[in-house]
Amino acid sequence: MFSAQSGTHLTTDIRAEALAAPKSGITEVFTYGWGRPGLIPLWAGEGDMPTPAFITEATTRSLAAGETFYTPGRGIPEFRSAVARYMSNLYGQEFAPERFVCTIGGMHALQIAFRMALGAGDEFIVPSPAWPNFLGCGNVIGAVAVDVPMGLTNDGPNGRWFLDIERIAAAVGPKTRAIVINSPSNPTGWTATRAELEAVLALARKHGLWIIADEIYGQFVFDGSARAPSFHDVMDEDDRILFVQTFSKNWAMTGWRIGWLECHPSLVQTAENLIQYSSSGVATFLQRGAVAALDHGDSFLKHQIERAKIGGDIVCKALSSTGRVSFARPEGAFYLYFKVEGAKDSMAIAKRLIDEANVGLAPGSAFAKSEDAWLRLCFARKADDLVEASARLVKALA
Ligand SMILES: Cc1ncc(COP(=O)(O)O)c(C=O)c1O
């Protein structure tokens, strides 16, 4: 047994950066509501479908074949080639396998990117609302997040989030080293226009900043196009851009923990060194499953996107009918970020909605300091669940 005081001297001795790692606001609601019978969980950023069999079978075959040894830190050649093929098809330009490094999910790619671009005391700009891990990822290495609020044209469903480039430019100071751009965005669904990406790139070039580009929801767009605008459309080979990618969302592989970092080939050795001293690589059998996802996962991904589109329509229509909720309709990703009129404490409302509607949502306070009337709902789920969840939410919010 530990006494109540046990360990207090240890927490004062640990590094300040480690202690500063914030607790996730999403975890708090998750812990509050977890295990309640009949709860519809729309709080996390994942869908309800398990990984398809053609992917898991590739992994099982690899395990059965004894591929259980240490693996090259940057990824097996077959993995890097499969990513290059996938990227070349998607972006209509030639990608060399030498640009890609296998990581433990998007989160690890992000961590490597941060370690490559930033150190203690450096500042990085994050347009907010933002996925909280950008801030946390910087904080643990002693870098300082400067969040710059995004603009919102109006609160109606025809409104649009946009990058306030002048505010971003004004936030650049002598310590700024990087800008994080996540498009399509978690949580808002904002999807950068080509002009917005060009403006960020111009600013980054002017000040010699790194861009950390998180384009993991790049194919989850709802305007009929095959993908969102990307920095790949506007960049030159030598631009300072580090791309974060993952298998988690496209192919329902959140629990696998596999993704990739994309960078100029001249940086790959450095990325691999950082991998050596963190995870020392990703299991070969997981990479085999990932190759199957890249090579044969197109129709599954199309199905997921179609489902998300239907899901988005269901929740947007239902919540607008309350008259108490406002939002800009999501252009991409699979979240509805909405404001509850008159609300002052998003954590309290998220808990109330668990108690009264048995629906789990994420509080806006997890994504921005001052967003306390906002909630995030993940609509990557089957229509029946979303119809039921919306009906319960409408009743509880009315
Ligand atoms: C914007 C964004 N980037 C990166 C990630 C990380 O993905 P992974 O689960 O592969 O670590 C997420 C997951 O929610 C995300 O929303």
The ligand as a Gaussian input file, in Angstrom:
#p B3LYP/6-31G(d) Opt

LIG

0 1
 C       -5.385000      15.521000     -36.600000
 C       -4.836000      14.232000     -36.129000
 N       -3.550000      13.958000     -36.364000
 C       -2.984000      12.815000     -35.963000
 C       -3.732000      11.868000     -35.286000
 C       -3.010000      10.640000     -34.790000
 O       -3.346000       9.495000     -35.367000
 P       -2.837000       8.103000     -34.781000
 O       -4.011000       7.482000     -34.123000
 O       -2.379000       7.339000     -35.951000
 O       -1.729000       8.359000     -33.835000
 C       -5.080000      12.112000     -35.006000
 C       -5.893000      11.154000     -34.244000
 O       -6.961000      11.427000     -33.771000
 C       -5.649000      13.323000     -35.446000
 O       -6.946000      13.616000     -35.251000

